[in-house]
């Protein structure tokens, strides 16, 4: 049995994995330490199991397509005085097998056994399939 848990999150506004990479290359997406991060309102209650090897799986255009290892959770106080959670991520993005995911708000926990596998080395550089084909193949379990 795995001793960690993952998160899954919609990558709003991204058309493909390259859009995520481009965003994370910008200074606005990085914290003071230069690491990419995603700021969210809610603090994960399962923090310890999340930090024991969990990743953030990104849903792009209705499909889980990649993941990043979660490095730590930082407290961020906004200009409005509200405490938020910065999910600090490893800068390496791992492409995964495509897996369909319906829209949802915020983030959700994702058990390791339910997470799509990483693409094999060498397949990570393959050009992405057109979104409609990728979705159709994922829905029938081919990808």
Residue, then its C-alpha position, 0 to 999 in steps of 0.5 A: x500500500x502506498x503511503x502518500x496521496x496526490x492532488x488533481x487540479x484543472x489547469x485553467x486556460x491551458x490548451x496543452x502541456x506546453x501552455x503549462x510549461x510556458x506559464x511556469x517559465x514566467x516569474x509570476x508563477x514562481x515563489x521567492x525561491x524560484x520554484x513553480x507554485x500554485x496558490x489555492x484557498x484551501x489547505x490540504x488536510x492530508x498534508x503529511x501523506x501529500x508530502x510523503x511523495x505526492x504529485x499534482x496531476x494537471x487536467x488539461x482540456x478534460x484529460x489528466x496529461x501531466x504531473x509535478x512532484x509536490x515539494x512543500x506547502x507554503x503559507x501565503x497571506x494575500x493583500x486581502x489578509x486571507x491565508x492561502x496555501x502555495x503548493x510548491x512544485x518540482x520544476x520537472x513536468x512528467x507527461x502521463x498517459x491521458x486519462x479523462x476527468x470531468x470538470x470540478x472546482x478546486x482540487x481533489x485528492x487522487x489515490x496512487x492506484x487511480x493515477x495515470x502512469x507516467x509516459x515511458x522515457x522517449x514517449x515524453x517528447x512525442x508531439x501531442x495528439x489533437x485534443x479530440x483524438x486524445x479525448x476519444x482514445x482516453x475514453x475507450x482506454x487506449x491511452 
